[in-house]
Amino acid sequence: MTTRYERLKMQRRMQRRIRLVVEERRMAFGPRPETRGEVPADPEATMEIEPMTIRAIGRVAVRPAL
């Protein structure tokens, strides 16, 4: 019979293994940017986010209750 601590430890280990397998499969079978004619993405690159031009959508005036 296993203790609660041992069961949690086994579950964490299994989740970690599943996560690693999923990540490996994603890398192996996922679309490659080079094959589509695109430049590979640089994960360290930064991009500029433009400021919002619209201030609010659906803003209404609230009148005090009578």
PDBQT receptor file of N, H, CA, C and O in Angstrom, charges set to zero:
ATOM      1  N   MET A   1       0.850  -1.183   0.000  1.00  0.00    +0.000 N 
ATOM      2  CA  MET A   1       0.000   0.000   0.000  1.00  0.00    +0.000 C 
ATOM      3  C   MET A   1       0.890   1.239   0.000  1.00  0.00    +0.000 C 
ATOM      4  O   MET A   1       1.866   1.320   0.745  1.00  0.00    +0.000 OA
ATOM      5  N   THR A   2       0.536   2.198  -0.847  1.00  0.00    +0.000 N 
ATOM      6  H   THR A   2      -0.257   2.132  -1.452  1.00  0.00    +0.000 HD
ATOM      7  CA  THR A   2       1.352   3.399  -0.956  1.00  0.00    +0.000 C 
ATOM      8  C   THR A   2       0.743   4.523  -0.123  1.00  0.00    +0.000 C 
ATOM      9  O   THR A   2      -0.469   4.592   0.082  1.00  0.00    +0.000 OA
ATOM     10  N   THR A   3       1.600   5.374   0.333  1.00  0.00    +0.000 N 
ATOM     11  H   THR A   3       2.584   5.318   0.167  1.00  0.00    +0.000 HD
ATOM     12  CA  THR A   3       1.137   6.515   1.111  1.00  0.00    +0.000 C 
ATOM     13  C   THR A   3       0.669   7.618   0.171  1.00  0.00    +0.000 C 
ATOM     14  O   THR A   3       0.916   7.578  -1.034  1.00  0.00    +0.000 OA
ATOM     15  N   ARG A   4       0.004   8.579   0.734  1.00  0.00    +0.000 N 
ATOM     16  H   ARG A   4      -0.197   8.611   1.713  1.00  0.00    +0.000 HD
ATOM     17  CA  ARG A   4      -0.491   9.717  -0.062  1.00  0.00    +0.000 C 
ATOM     18  C   ARG A   4       0.670  10.446  -0.723  1.00  0.00    +0.000 C 
ATOM     19  O   ARG A   4       0.583  10.839  -1.886  1.00  0.00    +0.000 OA
ATOM     20  N   TYR A   5       1.741  10.624   0.012  1.00  0.00    +0.000 N 
ATOM     21  H   TYR A   5       1.812  10.305   0.957  1.00  0.00    +0.000 HD
ATOM     22  CA  TYR A   5       2.923  11.311  -0.515  1.00  0.00    +0.000 C 
ATOM     23  C   TYR A   5       3.492  10.559  -1.715  1.00  0.00    +0.000 C 
ATOM     24  O   TYR A   5       3.848  11.173  -2.720  1.00  0.00    +0.000 OA
ATOM     25  N   GLU A   6       3.578   9.243  -1.614  1.00  0.00    +0.000 N 
ATOM     26  H   GLU A   6       3.288   8.744  -0.797  1.00  0.00    +0.000 HD
ATOM     27  CA  GLU A   6       4.120   8.444  -2.717  1.00  0.00    +0.000 C 
ATOM     28  C   GLU A   6       3.216   8.500  -3.943  1.00  0.00    +0.000 C 
ATOM     29  O   GLU A   6       3.705   8.555  -5.071  1.00  0.00    +0.000 OA
ATOM     30  N   ARG A   7       1.904   8.487  -3.731  1.00  0.00    +0.000 N 
ATOM     31  H   ARG A   7       1.506   8.443  -2.814  1.00  0.00    +0.000 HD
ATOM     32  CA  ARG A   7       0.967   8.584  -4.857  1.00  0.00    +0.000 C 
ATOM     33  C   ARG A   7       1.100   9.930  -5.553  1.00  0.00    +0.000 C 
ATOM     34  O   ARG A   7       1.106   9.996  -6.782  1.00  0.00    +0.000 OA
ATOM     35  N   LEU A   8       1.206  11.011  -4.768  1.00  0.00    +0.000 N 
ATOM     36  H   LEU A   8       1.200  10.957  -3.769  1.00  0.00    +0.000 HD
ATOM     37  CA  LEU A   8       1.381  12.340  -5.354  1.00  0.00    +0.000 C 
ATOM     38  C   LEU A   8       2.687  12.427  -6.133  1.00  0.00    +0.000 C 
ATOM     39  O   LEU A   8       2.739  13.010  -7.216  1.00  0.00    +0.000 OA
ATOM     40  N   LYS A   9       3.743  11.840  -5.569  1.00  0.00    +0.000 N 
ATOM     41  H   LYS A   9       3.701  11.366  -4.689  1.00  0.00    +0.000 HD
ATOM     42  CA  LYS A   9       5.037  11.853  -6.232  1.00  0.00    +0.000 C 
ATOM     43  C   LYS A   9       4.974  11.099  -7.563  1.00  0.00    +0.000 C 
ATOM     44  O   LYS A   9       5.513  11.560  -8.570  1.00  0.00    +0.000 OA
ATOM     45  N   MET A  10       4.315   9.944  -7.561  1.00  0.00    +0.000 N 
ATOM     46  H   MET A  10       3.877   9.570  -6.744  1.00  0.00    +0.000 HD
ATOM     47  CA  MET A  10       4.178   9.167  -8.791  1.00  0.00    +0.000 C 
ATOM     48  C   MET A  10       3.348   9.925  -9.821  1.00  0.00    +0.000 C 
ATOM     49  O   MET A  10       3.665   9.905 -11.010  1.00  0.00    +0.000 OA
ATOM     50  N   GLN A  11       2.293  10.588  -9.373  1.00  0.00    +0.000 N 
ATOM     51  H   GLN A  11       2.035  10.604  -8.407  1.00  0.00    +0.000 HD
ATOM     52  CA  GLN A  11       1.443  11.329 -10.291  1.00  0.00    +0.000 C 
ATOM     53  C   GLN A  11       2.195  12.499 -10.916  1.00  0.00    +0.000 C 
ATOM     54  O   GLN A  11       2.073  12.753 -12.114  1.00  0.00    +0.000 OA
ATOM     55  N   ARG A  12       2.971  13.210 -10.104  1.00  0.00    +0.000 N 
ATOM     56  H   ARG A  12       3.070  13.003  -9.130  1.00  0.00    +0.000 HD
ATOM     57  CA  ARG A  12       3.771  14.319 -10.633  1.00  0.00    +0.000 C 
ATOM     58  C   ARG A  12       4.780  13.820 -11.649  1.00  0.00    +0.000 C 
ATOM     59  O   ARG A  12       4.982  14.451 -12.686  1.00  0.00    +0.000 OA
ATOM     60  N   ARG A  13       5.414  12.695 -11.361  1.00  0.00    +0.000 N 
ATOM     61  H   ARG A  13       5.250  12.182 -10.519  1.00  0.00    +0.000 HD
ATOM     62  CA  ARG A  13       6.400  12.120 -12.273  1.00  0.00    +0.000 C 
ATOM     63  C   ARG A  13       5.745  11.740 -13.598  1.00  0.00    +0.000 C 
ATOM     64  O   ARG A  13       6.304  11.988 -14.666  1.00  0.00    +0.000 OA
ATOM     65  N   MET A  14       4.553  11.135 -13.524  1.00  0.00    +0.000 N 
ATOM     66  H   MET A  14       4.098  10.934 -12.656  1.00  0.00    +0.000 HD
ATOM     67  CA  MET A  14       3.843  10.738 -14.736  1.00  0.00    +0.000 C 
ATOM     68  C   MET A  14       3.425  11.966 -15.546  1.00  0.00    +0.000 C 
ATOM     69  O   MET A  14       3.540  11.970 -16.771  1.00  0.00    +0.000 OA
ATOM     70  N   GLN A  15       2.943  13.001 -14.869  1.00  0.00    +0.000 N 
ATOM     71  H   GLN A  15       2.849  12.998 -13.874  1.00  0.00    +0.000 HD
ATOM     72  CA  GLN A  15       2.555  14.228 -15.576  1.00  0.00    +0.000 C 
ATOM     73  C   GLN A  15       3.750  14.867 -16.267  1.00  0.00    +0.000 C 
ATOM     74  O   GLN A  15       3.627  15.374 -17.382  1.00  0.00    +0.000 OA
ATOM     75  N   ARG A  16       4.903  14.845 -15.610  1.00  0.00    +0.000 N 
ATOM     76  H   ARG A  16       5.002  14.433 -14.704  1.00  0.00    +0.000 HD
ATOM     77  CA  ARG A  16       6.113  15.405 -16.205  1.00  0.00    +0.000 C 
ATOM     78  C   ARG A  16       6.508  14.621 -17.453  1.00  0.00    +0.000 C 
ATOM     79  O   ARG A  16       6.884  15.210 -18.467  1.00  0.00    +0.000 OA
ATOM     80  N   ARG A  17       6.422  13.280 -17.377  1.00  0.00    +0.000 N 
ATOM     81  H   ARG A  17       6.117  12.802 -16.553  1.00  0.00    +0.000 HD
ATOM     82  CA  ARG A  17       6.751  12.449 -18.538  1.00  0.00    +0.000 C 
ATOM     83  C   ARG A  17       5.788  12.706 -19.684  1.00  0.00    +0.000 C 
ATOM     84  O   ARG A  17       6.206  12.792 -20.839  1.00  0.00    +0.000 OA
ATOM     85  N   ILE A  18       4.504  12.829 -19.376  1.00  0.00    +0.000 N 
ATOM     86  H   ILE A  18       4.164  12.759 -18.438  1.00  0.00    +0.000 HD
ATOM     87  CA  ILE A  18       3.513  13.109 -20.418  1.00  0.00    +0.000 C 
ATOM     88  C   ILE A  18       3.798  14.460 -21.059  1.00  0.00    +0.000 C 
ATOM     89  O   ILE A  18       3.733  14.597 -22.280  1.00  0.00    +0.000 OA
ATOM     90  N   ARG A  19       4.116  15.464 -20.235  1.00  0.00    +0.000 N 
ATOM     91  H   ARG A  19       4.170  15.353 -19.243  1.00  0.00    +0.000 HD
ATOM     92  CA  ARG A  19       4.420  16.795 -20.759  1.00  0.00    +0.000 C 
ATOM     93  C   ARG A  19       5.622  16.758 -21.695  1.00  0.00    +0.000 C 
ATOM     94  O   ARG A  19       5.616  17.402 -22.744  1.00  0.00    +0.000 OA
ATOM     95  N   LEU A  20       6.659  16.001 -21.314  1.00  0.00    +0.000 N 
ATOM     96  H   LEU A  20       6.664  15.478 -20.461  1.00  0.00    +0.000 HD
ATOM     97  CA  LEU A  20       7.846  15.898 -22.159  1.00  0.00    +0.000 C 
ATOM     98  C   LEU A  20       7.517  15.218 -23.489  1.00  0.00    +0.000 C 
ATOM     99  O   LEU A  20       7.975  15.654 -24.545  1.00  0.00    +0.000 OA
ATOM    100  N   VAL A  21       6.721  14.146 -23.430  1.00  0.00    +0.000 N 
ATOM    101  H   VAL A  21       6.349  13.792 -22.572  1.00  0.00    +0.000 HD
ATOM    102  CA  VAL A  21       6.354  13.436 -24.655  1.00  0.00    +0.000 C 
ATOM    103  C   VAL A  21       5.526  14.336 -25.564  1.00  0.00    +0.000 C 
ATOM    104  O   VAL A  21       5.749  14.370 -26.774  1.00  0.00    +0.000 OA
ATOM    105  N   VAL A  22       4.574  15.064 -24.990  1.00  0.00    +0.000 N 
ATOM    106  H   VAL A  22       4.392  15.036 -24.007  1.00  0.00    +0.000 HD
ATOM    107  CA  VAL A  22       3.741  15.963 -25.787  1.00  0.00    +0.000 C 
ATOM    108  C   VAL A  22       4.606  17.029 -26.443  1.00  0.00    +0.000 C 
ATOM    109  O   VAL A  22       4.412  17.347 -27.616  1.00  0.00    +0.000 OA
ATOM    110  N   GLU A  23       5.554  17.582 -25.701  1.00  0.00    +0.000 N 
ATOM    111  H   GLU A  23       5.711  17.324 -24.748  1.00  0.00    +0.000 HD
ATOM    112  CA  GLU A  23       6.428  18.609 -26.260  1.00  0.00    +0.000 C 
ATOM    113  C   GLU A  23       7.300  18.039 -27.375  1.00  0.00    +0.000 C 
ATOM    114  O   GLU A  23       7.497  18.691 -28.401  1.00  0.00    +0.000 OA
ATOM    115  N   GLU A  24       7.822  16.829 -27.183  1.00  0.00    +0.000 N 
ATOM    116  H   GLU A  24       7.662  16.300 -26.350  1.00  0.00    +0.000 HD
ATOM    117  CA  GLU A  24       8.642  16.197 -28.221  1.00  0.00    +0.000 C 
ATOM    118  C   GLU A  24       7.824  15.963 -29.482  1.00  0.00    +0.000 C 
ATOM    119  O   GLU A  24       8.299  16.209 -30.590  1.00  0.00    +0.000 OA
ATOM    120  N   ARG A  25       6.591  15.487 -29.313  1.00  0.00    +0.000 N 
ATOM    121  H   ARG A  25       6.204  15.287 -28.413  1.00  0.00    +0.000 HD
ATOM    122  CA  ARG A  25       5.729  15.232 -30.477  1.00  0.00    +0.000 C 
ATOM    123  C   ARG A  25       5.363  16.530 -31.182  1.00  0.00    +0.000 C 
ATOM    124  O   ARG A  25       5.302  16.580 -32.411  1.00  0.00    +0.000 OA
ATOM    125  N   ARG A  26       5.121  17.580 -30.401  1.00  0.00    +0.000 N 
ATOM    126  H   ARG A  26       5.171  17.540 -29.403  1.00  0.00    +0.000 HD
ATOM    127  CA  ARG A  26       4.796  18.879 -30.997  1.00  0.00    +0.000 C 
ATOM    128  C   ARG A  26       5.963  19.386 -31.835  1.00  0.00    +0.000 C 
ATOM    129  O   ARG A  26       5.771  19.922 -32.926  1.00  0.00    +0.000 OA
ATOM    130  N   MET A  27       7.177  19.212 -31.311  1.00  0.00    +0.000 N 
ATOM    131  H   MET A  27       7.333  18.777 -30.424  1.00  0.00    +0.000 HD
ATOM    132  CA  MET A  27       8.355  19.664 -32.049  1.00  0.00    +0.000 C 
ATOM    133  C   MET A  27       8.592  18.798 -33.288  1.00  0.00    +0.000 C 
ATOM    134  O   MET A  27       8.994  19.307 -34.335  1.00  0.00    +0.000 OA
ATOM    135  N   ALA A  28       8.344  17.500 -33.172  1.00  0.00    +0.000 N 
ATOM    136  H   ALA A  28       8.017  17.086 -32.322  1.00  0.00    +0.000 HD
ATOM    137  CA  ALA A  28       8.626  16.581 -34.278  1.00  0.00    +0.000 C 
ATOM    138  C   ALA A  28       7.590  16.682 -35.391  1.00  0.00    +0.000 C 
ATOM    139  O   ALA A  28       7.943  16.660 -36.570  1.00  0.00    +0.000 OA
ATOM    140  N   PHE A  29       6.311  16.791 -35.026  1.00  0.00    +0.000 N 
ATOM    141  H   PHE A  29       6.024  16.808 -34.068  1.00  0.00    +0.000 HD
ATOM    142  CA  PHE A  29       5.255  16.726 -36.021  1.00  0.00    +0.000 C 
ATOM    143  C   PHE A  29       4.625  18.072 -36.346  1.00  0.00    +0.000 C 
ATOM    144  O   PHE A  29       3.780  18.154 -37.237  1.00  0.00    +0.000 OA
ATOM    145  N   GLY A  30       5.015  19.118 -35.648  1.00  0.00    +0.000 N 
ATOM    146  H   GLY A  30       5.702  19.051 -34.924  1.00  0.00    +0.000 HD
ATOM    147  CA  GLY A  30       4.434  20.431 -35.891  1.00  0.00    +0.000 C 
ATOM    148  C   GLY A  30       4.913  21.017 -37.205  1.00  0.00    +0.000 C 
ATOM    149  O   GLY A  30       5.913  20.560 -37.760  1.00  0.00    +0.000 OA
ATOM    150  N   PRO A  31       4.215  22.019 -37.708  1.00  0.00    +0.000 N 
ATOM    151  CA  PRO A  31       4.632  22.643 -38.976  1.00  0.00    +0.000 C 
ATOM    152  C   PRO A  31       5.965  23.361 -38.800  1.00  0.00    +0.000 C 
ATOM    153  O   PRO A  31       6.189  24.054 -37.808  1.00  0.00    +0.000 OA
ATOM    154  N   ARG A  32       6.825  23.185 -39.763  1.00  0.00    +0.000 N 
ATOM    155  H   ARG A  32       6.643  22.621 -40.569  1.00  0.00    +0.000 HD
ATOM    156  CA  ARG A  32       8.135  23.848 -39.722  1.00  0.00    +0.000 C 
ATOM    157  C   ARG A  32       8.060  25.103 -40.577  1.00  0.00    +0.000 C 
ATOM    158  O   ARG A  32       7.632  25.032 -41.729  1.00  0.00    +0.000 OA
ATOM    159  N   PRO A  33       8.464  26.243 -40.045  1.00  0.00    +0.000 N 
ATOM    160  CA  PRO A  33       8.393  27.487 -40.820  1.00  0.00    +0.000 C 
ATOM    161  C   PRO A  33       9.223  27.427 -42.104  1.00  0.00    +0.000 C 
ATOM    162  O   PRO A  33       8.833  28.018 -43.111  1.00  0.00    +0.000 OA
ATOM    163  N   GLU A  34      10.371  26.718 -42.089  1.00  0.00    +0.000 N 
ATOM    164  H   GLU A  34      10.688  26.238 -41.271  1.00  0.00    +0.000 HD
ATOM    165  CA  GLU A  34      11.232  26.682 -43.272  1.00  0.00    +0.000 C 
ATOM    166  C   GLU A  34      10.549  25.985 -44.438  1.00  0.00    +0.000 C 
ATOM    167  O   GLU A  34      10.789  26.333 -45.594  1.00  0.00    +0.000 OA
ATOM    168  N   THR A  35       9.698  25.002 -44.145  1.00  0.00    +0.000 N 
ATOM    169  H   THR A  35       9.504  24.720 -43.206  1.00  0.00    +0.000 HD
ATOM    170  CA  THR A  35       9.055  24.247 -45.220  1.00  0.00    +0.000 C 
ATOM    171  C   THR A  35       7.948  25.043 -45.876  1.00  0.00    +0.000 C 
ATOM    172  O   THR A  35       7.538  24.717 -46.990  1.00  0.00    +0.000 OA
ATOM    173  N   ARG A  36       7.452  26.082 -45.216  1.00  0.00    +0.000 N 
ATOM    174  H   ARG A  36       7.785  26.347 -44.311  1.00  0.00    +0.000 HD
ATOM    175  CA  ARG A  36       6.391  26.901 -45.799  1.00  0.00    +0.000 C 
ATOM    176  C   ARG A  36       6.952  28.152 -46.464  1.00  0.00    +0.000 C 
ATOM    177  O   ARG A  36       6.186  29.015 -46.894  1.00  0.00    +0.000 OA
ATOM    178  N   GLY A  37       8.260  28.265 -46.554  1.00  0.00    +0.000 N 
ATOM    179  H   GLY A  37       8.882  27.564 -46.205  1.00  0.00    +0.000 HD
ATOM    180  CA  GLY A  37       8.866  29.418 -47.199  1.00  0.00    +0.000 C 
ATOM    181  C   GLY A  37       9.029  30.605 -46.284  1.00  0.00    +0.000 C 
ATOM    182  O   GLY A  37       9.377  31.689 -46.751  1.00  0.00    +0.000 OA
ATOM    183  N   GLU A  38       8.790  30.443 -45.001  1.00  0.00    +0.000 N 
ATOM    184  H   GLU A  38       8.507  29.562 -44.622  1.00  0.00    +0.000 HD
ATOM    185  CA  GLU A  38       8.924  31.544 -44.056  1.00  0.00    +0.000 C 
ATOM    186  C   GLU A  38      10.271  31.459 -43.348  1.00  0.00    +0.000 C 
ATOM    187  O   GLU A  38      10.921  30.415 -43.328  1.00  0.00    +0.000 OA
ATOM    188  N   VAL A  39      10.662  32.569 -42.778  1.00  0.00    +0.000 N 
ATOM    189  H   VAL A  39      10.134  33.417 -42.794  1.00  0.00    +0.000 HD
ATOM    190  CA  VAL A  39      11.880  32.600 -41.986  1.00  0.00    +0.000 C 
ATOM    191  C   VAL A  39      11.562  32.003 -40.620  1.00  0.00    +0.000 C 
ATOM    192  O   VAL A  39      10.528  32.337 -40.042  1.00  0.00    +0.000 OA
ATOM    193  N   PRO A  40      12.412  31.133 -40.085  1.00  0.00    +0.000 N 
ATOM    194  CA  PRO A  40      12.137  30.561 -38.753  1.00  0.00    +0.000 C 
ATOM    195  C   PRO A  40      12.009  31.653 -37.699  1.00  0.00    +0.000 C 
ATOM    196  O   PRO A  40      12.744  32.641 -37.719  1.00  0.00    +0.000 OA
ATOM    197  N   ALA A  41      11.080  31.467 -36.791  1.00  0.00    +0.000 N 
ATOM    198  H   ALA A  41      10.483  30.665 -36.775  1.00  0.00    +0.000 HD
ATOM    199  CA  ALA A  41      10.848  32.458 -35.739  1.00  0.00    +0.000 C 
ATOM    200  C   ALA A  41      11.957  32.374 -34.696  1.00  0.00    +0.000 C 
ATOM    201  O   ALA A  41      12.402  31.289 -34.322  1.00  0.00    +0.000 OA
ATOM    202  N   ASP A  42      12.386  33.531 -34.241  1.00  0.00    +0.000 N 
ATOM    203  H   ASP A  42      12.024  34.412 -34.545  1.00  0.00    +0.000 HD
ATOM    204  CA  ASP A  42      13.392  33.604 -33.187  1.00  0.00    +0.000 C 
ATOM    205  C   ASP A  42      12.668  33.817 -31.866  1.00  0.00    +0.000 C 
ATOM    206  O   ASP A  42      12.065  34.872 -31.668  1.00  0.00    +0.000 OA
ATOM    207  N   PRO A  43      12.709  32.837 -30.948  1.00  0.00    +0.000 N 
ATOM    208  CA  PRO A  43      11.978  33.007 -29.684  1.00  0.00    +0.000 C 
ATOM    209  C   PRO A  43      12.517  34.133 -28.811  1.00  0.00    +0.000 C 
ATOM    210  O   PRO A  43      11.825  34.604 -27.908  1.00  0.00    +0.000 OA
ATOM    211  N   GLU A  44      13.752  34.571 -29.076  1.00  0.00    +0.000 N 
ATOM    212  H   GLU A  44      14.314  34.189 -29.809  1.00  0.00    +0.000 HD
ATOM    213  CA  GLU A  44      14.341  35.647 -28.284  1.00  0.00    +0.000 C 
ATOM    214  C   GLU A  44      14.038  37.030 -28.867  1.00  0.00    +0.000 C 
ATOM    215  O   GLU A  44      14.330  38.044 -28.233  1.00  0.00    +0.000 OA
ATOM    216  N   ALA A  45      13.458  37.077 -30.063  1.00  0.00    +0.000 N 
ATOM    217  H   ALA A  45      13.221  36.253 -30.577  1.00  0.00    +0.000 HD
ATOM    218  CA  ALA A  45      13.183  38.358 -30.712  1.00  0.00    +0.000 C 
ATOM    219  C   ALA A  45      12.010  39.057 -30.030  1.00  0.00    +0.000 C 
ATOM    220  O   ALA A  45      11.119  38.413 -29.475  1.00  0.00    +0.000 OA
ATOM    221  N   THR A  46      12.030  40.370 -30.082  1.00  0.00    +0.000 N 
ATOM    222  H   THR A  46      12.753  40.893 -30.532  1.00  0.00    +0.000 HD
ATOM    223  CA  THR A  46      10.927  41.145 -29.518  1.00  0.00    +0.000 C 
ATOM    224  C   THR A  46      10.171  41.808 -30.652  1.00  0.00    +0.000 C 
ATOM    225  O   THR A  46      10.707  41.986 -31.746  1.00  0.00    +0.000 OA
ATOM    226  N   MET A  47       8.931  42.171 -30.389  1.00  0.00    +0.000 N 
ATOM    227  H   MET A  47       8.497  42.026 -29.500  1.00  0.00    +0.000 HD
ATOM    228  CA  MET A  47       8.140  42.847 -31.408  1.00  0.00    +0.000 C 
ATOM    229  C   MET A  47       7.463  44.060 -30.798  1.00  0.00    +0.000 C 
ATOM    230  O   MET A  47       7.168  44.097 -29.603  1.00  0.00    +0.000 OA
ATOM    231  N   GLU A  48       7.226  45.046 -31.644  1.00  0.00    +0.000 N 
ATOM    232  H   GLU A  48       7.466  45.015 -32.614  1.00  0.00    +0.000 HD
ATOM    233  CA  GLU A  48       6.592  46.282 -31.196  1.00  0.00    +0.000 C 
ATOM    234  C   GLU A  48       5.079  46.097 -31.201  1.00  0.00    +0.000 C 
ATOM    235  O   GLU A  48       4.513  45.617 -32.183  1.00  0.00    +0.000 OA
ATOM    236  N   ILE A  49       4.433  46.472 -30.118  1.00  0.00    +0.000 N 
ATOM    237  H   ILE A  49       4.893  46.861 -29.320  1.00  0.00    +0.000 HD
ATOM    238  CA  ILE A  49       2.978  46.422 -30.025  1.00  0.00    +0.000 C 
ATOM    239  C   ILE A  49       2.478  47.854 -30.159  1.00  0.00    +0.000 C 
ATOM    240  O   ILE A  49       2.814  48.725 -29.356  1.00  0.00    +0.000 OA
ATOM    241  N   GLU A  50       1.670  48.079 -31.186  1.00  0.00    +0.000 N 
ATOM    242  H   GLU A  50       1.397  47.371 -31.839  1.00  0.00    +0.000 HD
ATOM    243  CA  GLU A  50       1.188  49.436 -31.434  1.00  0.00    +0.000 C 
ATOM    244  C   GLU A  50       0.112  49.810 -30.423  1.00  0.00    +0.000 C 
ATOM    245  O   GLU A  50      -0.671  48.952 -30.015  1.00  0.00    +0.000 OA
ATOM    246  N   PRO A  51       0.057  51.086 -30.008  1.00  0.00    +0.000 N 
ATOM    247  CA  PRO A  51      -0.967  51.507 -29.040  1.00  0.00    +0.000 C 
ATOM    248  C   PRO A  51      -2.358  51.437 -29.654  1.00  0.00    +0.000 C 
ATOM    249  O   PRO A  51      -2.529  51.545 -30.868  1.00  0.00    +0.000 OA
ATOM    250  N   MET A  52      -3.333  51.257 -28.796  1.00  0.00    +0.000 N 
ATOM    251  H   MET A  52      -3.194  51.169 -27.810  1.00  0.00    +0.000 HD
ATOM    252  CA  MET A  52      -4.715  51.182 -29.246  1.00  0.00    +0.000 C 
ATOM    253  C   MET A  52      -5.146  52.541 -29.776  1.00  0.00    +0.000 C 
ATOM    254  O   MET A  52      -4.842  53.570 -29.173  1.00  0.00    +0.000 OA
ATOM    255  N   THR A  53      -5.857  52.549 -30.905  1.00  0.00    +0.000 N 
ATOM    256  H   THR A  53      -6.104  51.713 -31.395  1.00  0.00    +0.000 HD
ATOM    257  CA  THR A  53      -6.347  53.809 -31.461  1.00  0.00    +0.000 C 
ATOM    258  C   THR A  53      -7.769  54.082 -31.009  1.00  0.00    +0.000 C 
ATOM    259  O   THR A  53      -8.189  55.238 -30.947  1.00  0.00    +0.000 OA
ATOM    260  N   ILE A  54      -8.514  53.035 -30.691  1.00  0.00    +0.000 N 
ATOM    261  H   ILE A  54      -8.173  52.096 -30.741  1.00  0.00    +0.000 HD
ATOM    262  CA  ILE A  54      -9.882  53.199 -30.216  1.00  0.00    +0.000 C 
ATOM    263  C   ILE A  54      -9.851  53.179 -28.695  1.00  0.00    +0.000 C 
ATOM    264  O   ILE A  54      -9.271  52.281 -28.085  1.00  0.00    +0.000 OA
ATOM    265  N   ARG A  55     -10.482  54.179 -28.092  1.00  0.00    +0.000 N 
ATOM    266  H   ARG A  55     -10.954  54.909 -28.588  1.00  0.00    +0.000 HD
ATOM    267  CA  ARG A  55     -10.429  54.256 -26.632  1.00  0.00    +0.000 C 
ATOM    268  C   ARG A  55     -11.358  53.262 -25.959  1.00  0.00    +0.000 C 
ATOM    269  O   ARG A  55     -10.962  52.605 -24.996  1.00  0.00    +0.000 OA
ATOM    270  N   ALA A  56     -12.580  53.138 -26.442  1.00  0.00    +0.000 N 
ATOM    271  H   ALA A  56     -12.903  53.672 -27.225  1.00  0.00    +0.000 HD
ATOM    272  CA  ALA A  56     -13.523  52.223 -25.813  1.00  0.00    +0.000 C 
ATOM    273  C   ALA A  56     -14.575  51.808 -26.830  1.00  0.00    +0.000 C 
ATOM    274  O   ALA A  56     -14.875  52.542 -27.772  1.00  0.00    +0.000 OA
ATOM    275  N   ILE A  57     -15.112  50.655 -26.628  1.00  0.00    +0.000 N 
ATOM    276  H   ILE A  57     -14.869  50.060 -25.862  1.00  0.00    +0.000 HD
ATOM    277  CA  ILE A  57     -16.181  50.162 -27.487  1.00  0.00    +0.000 C 
ATOM    278  C   ILE A  57     -17.408  49.958 -26.620  1.00  0.00    +0.000 C 
ATOM    279  O   ILE A  57     -17.345  49.283 -25.592  1.00  0.00    +0.000 OA
ATOM    280  N   GLY A  58     -18.527  50.542 -27.034  1.00  0.00    +0.000 N 
ATOM    281  H   GLY A  58     -18.578  51.090 -27.869  1.00  0.00    +0.000 HD
ATOM    282  CA  GLY A  58     -19.769  50.326 -26.311  1.00  0.00    +0.000 C 
ATOM    283  C   GLY A  58     -19.899  51.104 -25.018  1.00  0.00    +0.000 C 
ATOM    284  O   GLY A  58     -20.662  50.701 -24.140  1.00  0.00    +0.000 OA
ATOM    285  N   ARG A  59     -19.185  52.198 -24.874  1.00  0.00    +0.000 N 
ATOM    286  H   ARG A  59     -18.566  52.525 -25.587  1.00  0.00    +0.000 HD
ATOM    287  CA  ARG A  59     -19.287  53.000 -23.655  1.00  0.00    +0.000 C 
ATOM    288  C   ARG A  59     -20.581  53.813 -23.704  1.00  0.00    +0.000 C 
ATOM    289  O   ARG A  59     -20.903  54.417 -24.727  1.00  0.00    +0.000 OA
ATOM    290  N   VAL A  60     -21.304  53.821 -22.615  1.00  0.00    +0.000 N 
ATOM    291  H   VAL A  60     -21.042  53.330 -21.784  1.00  0.00    +0.000 HD
ATOM    292  CA  VAL A  60     -22.560  54.568 -22.546  1.00  0.00    +0.000 C 
ATOM    293  C   VAL A  60     -22.545  55.476 -21.334  1.00  0.00    +0.000 C 
ATOM    294  O   VAL A  60     -21.808  55.255 -20.373  1.00  0.00    +0.000 OA
ATOM    295  N   ALA A  61     -23.388  56.517 -21.404  1.00  0.00    +0.000 N 
ATOM    296  H   ALA A  61     -23.986  56.697 -22.184  1.00  0.00    +0.000 HD
ATOM    297  CA  ALA A  61     -23.541  57.421 -20.276  1.00  0.00    +0.000 C 
ATOM    298  C   ALA A  61     -24.475  56.800 -19.249  1.00  0.00    +0.000 C 
ATOM    299  O   ALA A  61     -25.528  56.269 -19.602  1.00  0.00    +0.000 OA
ATOM    300  N   VAL A  62     -24.099  56.865 -18.010  1.00  0.00    +0.000 N 
ATOM    301  H   VAL A  62     -23.244  57.296 -17.723  1.00  0.00    +0.000 HD
ATOM    302  CA  VAL A  62     -24.932  56.310 -16.942  1.00  0.00    +0.000 C 
ATOM    303  C   VAL A  62     -25.602  57.471 -16.228  1.00  0.00    +0.000 C 
ATOM    304  O   VAL A  62     -24.932  58.348 -15.683  1.00  0.00    +0.000 OA
ATOM    305  N   ARG A  63     -26.948  57.471 -16.234  1.00  0.00    +0.000 N 
ATOM    306  H   ARG A  63     -27.493  56.759 -16.676  1.00  0.00    +0.000 HD
ATOM    307  CA  ARG A  63     -27.698  58.526 -15.552  1.00  0.00    +0.000 C 
ATOM    308  C   ARG A  63     -28.038  58.076 -14.145  1.00  0.00    +0.000 C 
ATOM    309  O   ARG A  63     -28.275  56.890 -13.916  1.00  0.00    +0.000 OA
ATOM    310  N   PRO A  64     -28.066  58.990 -13.210  1.00  0.00    +0.000 N 
ATOM    311  CA  PRO A  64     -28.419  58.610 -11.842  1.00  0.00    +0.000 C 
ATOM    312  C   PRO A  64     -29.865  58.142 -11.761  1.00  0.00    +0.000 C 
ATOM    313  O   PRO A  64     -30.718  58.611 -12.514  1.00  0.00    +0.000 OA
ATOM    314  N   ALA A  65     -30.135  57.221 -10.852  1.00  0.00    +0.000 N 
ATOM    315  H   ALA A  65     -29.441  56.841 -10.240  1.00  0.00    +0.000 HD
ATOM    316  CA  ALA A  65     -31.502  56.694 -10.678  1.00  0.00    +0.000 C 
ATOM    317  C   ALA A  65     -32.412  57.781 -10.135  1.00  0.00    +0.000 C 
ATOM    318  O   ALA A  65     -31.969  58.600  -9.331  1.00  0.00    +0.000 OA
ATOM    319  N   LEU A  66     -33.676  57.811 -10.553  1.00  0.00    +0.000 N 
ATOM    320  H   LEU A  66     -34.036  57.145 -11.207  1.00  0.00    +0.000 HD
ATOM    321  CA  LEU A  66     -34.651  58.803 -10.063  1.00  0.00    +0.000 C 
ATOM    322  C   LEU A  66     -35.375  58.315  -8.858  1.00  0.00    +0.000 C 
ATOM    323  O   LEU A  66     -36.226  59.022  -8.321  1.00  0.00    +0.000 OA
TER     324      LEU A  66
